[in-house]
Amino acid sequence: MAEKVEIAEDILKLSFEQALNELESIVDRLETGDVALEESIEIYRRGSQLRAYCDEKLKSAQAKIEKITGDGSSGLGTEPLDAD
């Protein structure tokens, strides 16, 4: 089972879209390889928090949809963000 990630207060104030945009920016920066090691560690940590936050938001939205549809058979075929 995945370890629970503590999410920073400033992230909790973001909308899903804002958090996703910031996460995409972090991924882009890390992929370029132009970030110093210490900064890479810090932005990776923030990226992990953003990913956990977005995952929670998506799970919450899925639960609401399942509640609306009645029996949980929304048929959306959603998967968690960290599924490979």
Protein Blocks (a to p, Z undefined) as FASTA:
>chain_A
ZZdddddfklmmpcfklmmmmmmmmmmmmmnopacfklmmmmmmmmmmmmmmmmmmmmmm
mmmmmmmnonopnonopacfklZZ
